[in-house]
Amino acid sequence: MGDTSVPLDRRSSPRERPPPAWESLRPVPVDWEMEPPIEPTPASSRIPSRGQPRPRPRAAIPTPADLEIDMAVEAVEVHRVRAPAWRRIASWAVDGALLGAASAAMLLPVLGPVLGPGGLEQARGVLVPTLLAIALLAFAYQWLGITLTGATPGMGAAGLRCVGPDGRRPSPGRSAIRSAAALGSGAALGIGVLIALFTRSGRGAHDLVAGTWVVLAAPAGRGA
């Protein structure tokens, strides 16, 4: 038997560590010396990623009662004076005289030979074209006067004006409707024109069709 003693508790003997490998002796990087590396976060302490939060709808800010704006436009009230009967008659007389003179000046060269002896047969042939020419002249006379100035020359001489529902000069389209309806009123023995003397609003049949009124002209300085 040898004299070498064997330790009974082998756990108390220090463990022999292997010599360090050469790879672990490499120099430490400079950036690690300036800022140490971030240690990994344990999986148990990680915050679960959430999706992008949805924007919450903004509540409408109530508008103070004194700042509310009402955009509704109410009907415009127009104050006009009904044309007196004598002014209407005076305007018709002036317009009739002017239309008659213009028609005679335009048609006299054509109707001259017809008015002579033996011209009855020729008169039958030119009757329809003559009536159409007079109707066209009367239409242009009224339409141009009302569209450009708001009154025919006879209305202007009598101090009258023709207005639309808004109290202003009628538009060209409304003036054309009134002028065409006036021809029909005159063709019906003038009844459509004469009823303007007896209606409460002073409107003839052509005014009722076109939505117009014949009223006293506004004083100077006031809108039409």
C-alpha positions in Angstrom: 0.0 0.0 0.0 1.3 3.5 -0.8 1.3 6.4 1.6 -0.7 8.7 -0.8 -3.8 10.0 0.9 -7.1 10.2 -1.0 -9.5 13.0 0.0 -12.8 11.6 1.1 -15.0 14.5 0.0 -14.2 15.1 -3.6 -16.8 18.0 -3.8 -14.6 20.2 -1.8 -11.7 19.8 -4.1 -11.3 22.8 -6.5 -12.3 22.0 -10.1 -9.6 22.4 -12.6 -10.6 25.0 -15.3 -9.4 24.6 -18.8 -6.9 27.2 -20.0 -8.6 30.1 -21.8 -8.8 29.9 -25.5 -7.0 32.4 -27.7 -10.3 33.6 -29.2 -11.4 34.9 -25.9 -8.3 37.0 -25.5 -9.1 39.2 -28.5 -9.1 43.0 -27.9 -12.4 44.5 -27.0 -13.9 46.8 -29.7 -13.6 50.5 -29.2 -17.3 51.2 -29.7 -18.0 48.7 -26.8 -15.8 50.7 -24.6 -17.6 54.0 -25.5 -21.1 52.5 -25.1 -21.7 49.1 -23.6 -23.9 46.7 -25.6 -27.6 46.6 -24.8 -28.4 43.4 -22.9 -31.3 41.4 -24.5 -34.6 41.8 -22.7 -36.0 38.6 -21.3 -39.0 37.3 -23.2 -41.2 37.4 -20.1 -40.7 41.2 -19.7 -41.2 42.2 -23.4 -44.2 44.4 -24.1 -46.3 42.9 -26.8 -46.5 45.0 -30.0 -49.8 46.7 -30.7 -51.2 47.9 -33.9 -51.5 51.5 -34.7 -54.3 53.0 -32.6 -57.3 54.2 -34.6 -58.0 57.9 -34.5 -60.9 58.8 -32.3 -63.7 60.7 -33.9 -63.7 64.3 -32.8 -66.8 65.5 -31.3 -68.5 68.4 -33.1 -68.0 71.7 -31.3 -71.4 73.2 -30.7 -71.8 76.6 -32.4 -73.2 79.4 -30.1 -76.7 80.4 -30.9 -75.7 83.9 -31.7 -73.1 82.8 -34.3 -75.4 80.6 -36.3 -76.0 81.7 -39.9 -79.3 81.0 -41.6 -78.7 80.7 -45.4 -82.3 80.4 -46.3 -83.4 83.2 -48.6 -87.0 84.2 -48.2 -89.2 85.6 -51.0 -88.6 89.2 -51.8 -91.5 91.5 -51.2 -91.9 94.0 -54.1 -94.1 97.1 -53.6 -95.4 98.6 -56.9 -98.3 100.8 -57.7 -100.9 99.6 -60.2 -101.0 101.6 -63.4 -104.1 103.8 -63.6 -106.5 103.0 -66.5 -106.0 106.4 -68.2 -102.2 105.8 -68.3 -102.7 102.4 -69.9 -105.0 103.9 -72.6 -102.5 106.7 -73.3 -99.7 104.2 -73.7 -101.7 102.0 -76.1 -102.6 105.1 -78.2 -98.9 106.1 -78.5 -97.7 102.6 -79.3 -100.5 102.1 -81.8 -99.7 105.4 -83.6 -96.0 104.5 -83.8 -96.6 101.0 -85.0 -99.1 102.2 -87.6 -96.7 104.8 -88.9 -93.8 102.2 -89.1 -96.0 99.7 -90.8 -97.3 102.2 -93.4 -93.7 103.3 -94.1 -92.6 99.7 -94.6 -95.5 98.4 -96.5 -96.5 101.4 -98.6 -94.2 100.5 -101.5 -95.6 97.0 -101.6 -99.3 98.0 -101.2 -99.2 101.0 -103.5 -100.0 99.1 -106.7 -102.7 97.2 -104.9 -104.6 100.3 -103.8 -105.0 101.4 -107.4 -107.8 100.4 -109.8 -108.1 96.7 -110.4 -105.9 95.9 -107.5 -108.4 93.8 -105.6 -107.1 90.5 -107.1 -103.6 91.5 -106.2 -104.6 92.4 -102.7 -105.7 88.9 -102.0 -102.3 87.6 -102.8 -100.4 89.9 -100.5 -102.8 89.9 -97.6 -101.2 87.0 -95.7 -97.6 88.3 -96.1 -98.7 91.7 -95.1 -100.3 90.5 -91.9 -97.2 88.4 -91.1 -95.0 91.4 -91.6 -97.1 93.6 -89.3 -97.1 90.9 -86.6 -93.4 90.6 -86.8 -92.9 94.3 -86.6 -95.2 94.5 -83.5 -93.4 91.7 -81.8 -90.0 93.3 -82.4 -91.3 96.7 -81.3 -92.5 95.4 -77.9 -89.7 92.9 -77.3 -86.9 95.4 -78.0 -88.5 98.1 -75.9 -89.2 95.9 -72.8 -85.9 94.1 -73.0 -83.7 97.2 -73.4 -85.5 99.8 -71.3 -88.3 97.9 -69.5 -91.0 99.7 -71.3 -92.3 100.4 -74.8 -92.2 104.0 -76.1 -95.9 104.4 -75.2 -95.3 103.1 -71.7 -92.4 105.4 -71.2 -94.4 108.4 -72.4 -97.2 107.5 -69.9 -94.8 107.0 -67.0 -95.2 103.2 -66.9 -92.9 100.3 -66.7 -93.1 96.5 -67.3 -91.6 94.4 -64.4 -91.2 90.7 -63.6 -92.0 88.8 -60.4 -88.8 90.3 -58.7 -89.9 93.9 -59.5 -87.1 94.4 -62.1 -87.0 94.5 -65.8 -88.1 91.3 -67.4 -85.5 89.0 -68.9 -85.2 88.7 -72.7 -87.0 85.3 -72.6 -89.9 86.6 -70.5 -90.2 89.7 -72.7 -90.4 87.5 -75.8 -93.2 85.4 -74.2 -95.1 88.6 -73.3 -94.7 90.1 -76.8 -95.9 86.9 -78.5 -98.9 86.6 -76.1 -99.7 90.3 -76.7 -100.2 89.5 -80.4 -102.7 86.8 -79.5 -104.5 89.2 -77.1 -104.8 91.8 -79.8 -105.9 89.3 -82.4 -108.8 88.2 -80.1 -110.6 91.5 -80.8 -108.4 93.2 -78.2 -110.2 91.5 -75.4 -107.0 90.1 -73.9 -105.6 93.6 -73.7 -108.7 95.4 -72.5 -109.2 93.1 -69.4 -106.2 94.9 -67.9 -108.5 97.8 -67.2 -110.8 95.7 -65.0 -108.6 93.3 -63.2 -107.4 94.2 -59.7 -103.8 93.7 -60.6 -104.1 95.6 -63.8 -102.8 92.7 -65.8 -103.9 91.7 -69.3 -104.0 88.2 -70.6 -100.4 88.5 -72.0 -99.2 89.7 -68.6 -100.8 86.7 -66.9 -99.1 84.3 -69.4 -95.7 85.9 -69.0 -95.8 86.6 -65.3 -95.3 90.4 -65.7 -97.0 93.6 -64.4 -97.4 97.1 -65.8 -96.9 99.5 -63.0 -96.0 103.1 -62.4 -92.4 103.9 -63.1 -90.2 104.2 -59.9 -89.1 107.7 -59.1 -85.5 108.8 -60.0 -83.0 107.3 -57.6 -84.8 104.1 -56.9 -84.2 100.7 -58.6 -86.5 99.5 -61.3 
